[in-house]
């Protein structure tokens, strides 16, 4: 089932929100339905966020994080096979390759990431620059134009 709709009527009364239309279209086009690996997105404060990804059996070297054009991409690869000859009677811990992408809102920056107890924690913070913060605009009246001053004759 492919549902298509247009947000054009919403854009008649807004300026600069055309990126939302692209976001909704990309979500509708994403039919992969991948749920591997499981992850949480947490809001930890007014401007602090964390993405927690289950990365069981992976090491720091197996994971890669990149931010490009406002998209955080997390990729994980399967470890090299160990030199030990292991025969699995049951292998329930998935170690397949994955790629997760998260579109970051304006002014969201990646503060850092760490792997602890099989969970990859990616800390994010919203840092709004002063120029982008709301400011009050004073309403003033039109300044009167200065009248021409009569030229003073040189007194001799």
C-alpha positions in Angstrom: 0.0 0.0 0.0 1.5 3.2 -1.1 0.0 6.4 0.3 1.0 9.6 -1.4 -0.1 13.0 -0.3 1.0 16.5 -0.7 1.8 19.0 2.0 1.7 21.9 -0.5 -1.4 23.5 1.1 0.5 23.8 4.4 3.4 25.6 2.7 1.1 28.5 1.4 1.3 30.0 4.9 4.8 29.1 5.9 8.3 30.0 4.7 11.3 27.7 4.9 9.6 24.5 5.9 10.0 22.7 2.6 12.5 20.4 4.2 9.6 18.8 6.1 8.0 17.7 2.9 11.3 16.0 1.9 11.4 14.3 5.3 7.9 12.9 5.1 8.5 11.7 1.5 11.7 9.9 2.6 9.8 8.2 5.4 7.0 7.0 3.1 9.6 5.7 0.6 11.5 3.7 3.3 10.0 0.3 2.9 12.9 -1.6 4.4 11.3 -2.1 7.8 14.6 -2.9 9.3 14.5 -3.2 13.0 18.1 -4.4 13.4 19.7 -3.5 15.7 17.2 -2.2 18.2 17.7 1.3 19.4 16.2 4.0 21.7 16.0 7.7 21.2 16.0 9.5 24.6 15.3 13.1 25.6 17.5 13.7 28.7 16.9 17.4 29.1 15.6 20.5 27.3 18.5 20.4 24.9 20.1 17.0 25.5 19.3 13.8 23.6 20.8 10.3 23.4 20.6 7.5 20.9 21.2 4.1 22.5 21.9 1.2 20.0 22.2 -2.4 21.0 25.6 -3.5 19.8 26.0 -6.8 21.4 29.3 -8.5 20.6 30.7 -5.5 18.7 33.9 -3.6 19.6 34.8 0.1 19.0 36.7 -0.9 15.9 33.6 -2.6 14.5 31.5 0.6 14.6 31.7 3.8 12.5 29.8 7.1 13.1 29.6 9.9 10.5 27.7 13.1 10.3 27.1 14.6 6.8 24.6 17.2 5.8 22.6 16.9 8.9 22.3 13.1 8.8 24.0 10.9 11.5 24.9 7.5 10.0 25.9 4.6 12.2 27.4 1.5 10.6 28.5 -1.7 12.1 30.3 -4.6 10.6 30.8 -8.2 11.5 34.0 -9.0 13.3 36.7 -11.0 11.7 36.4 -14.7 12.4 38.6 -15.7 15.3 41.3 -18.2 14.7 39.6 -20.6 17.1 37.5 -23.3 15.5 34.1 -22.7 17.0 31.0 -24.6 16.1 27.8 -22.9 17.2 25.0 -25.2 18.5 22.8 -22.1 18.7 23.8 -18.6 17.6 21.2 -16.1 18.9 23.5 -13.1 19.1 23.3 -11.5 15.6 26.5 -10.0 14.3 25.4 -9.0 10.9 26.3 -5.7 9.3 23.9 -2.8 9.7 23.5 0.8 8.8 21.2 3.2 10.7 20.6 6.8 9.6 19.1 9.6 11.8 18.2 13.0 10.3 19.3 15.6 12.8 17.2 18.8 13.3 18.8 22.2 12.9 21.4 23.0 15.5 21.7 19.4 16.8 25.4 18.5 17.3 26.9 15.1 18.2 28.7 15.6 21.5 30.3 12.2 21.7 29.8 8.4 21.7 30.9 5.5 23.9 30.3 1.8 23.9 29.5 0.4 27.3 28.0 -3.0 28.3 27.0 -3.8 24.7 25.2 -0.5 24.2 26.4 2.3 21.9 25.5 5.6 23.5 25.5 8.7 21.2 25.1 12.0 23.0 23.5 14.9 21.2 23.0 18.5 22.2 21.0 21.4 20.7 23.2 24.4 20.5 21.3 27.3 19.1 23.6 30.2 18.1 22.7 33.7 19.3 21.9 34.8 15.8 19.2 32.1 15.6 17.6 32.8 18.9 14.4 34.8 19.1 14.9 38.6 19.4 12.5 41.4 20.0 12.0 43.9 17.2 11.2 47.4 18.3 8.6 49.3 16.4 9.4 52.9 15.9 7.9 55.8 14.0 9.4 57.2 10.8 12.2 59.6 11.6 11.4 63.2 10.4 13.5 64.3 7.5 15.8 67.2 8.4 14.8 70.4 6.8 17.2 72.2 4.7 19.0 74.9 6.7 19.2 78.2 5.1 22.8 79.0 4.1 24.3 81.7 6.3 25.9 84.5 4.4 29.4 85.1 5.3 29.6 88.3 7.3 32.4 90.4 6.3 
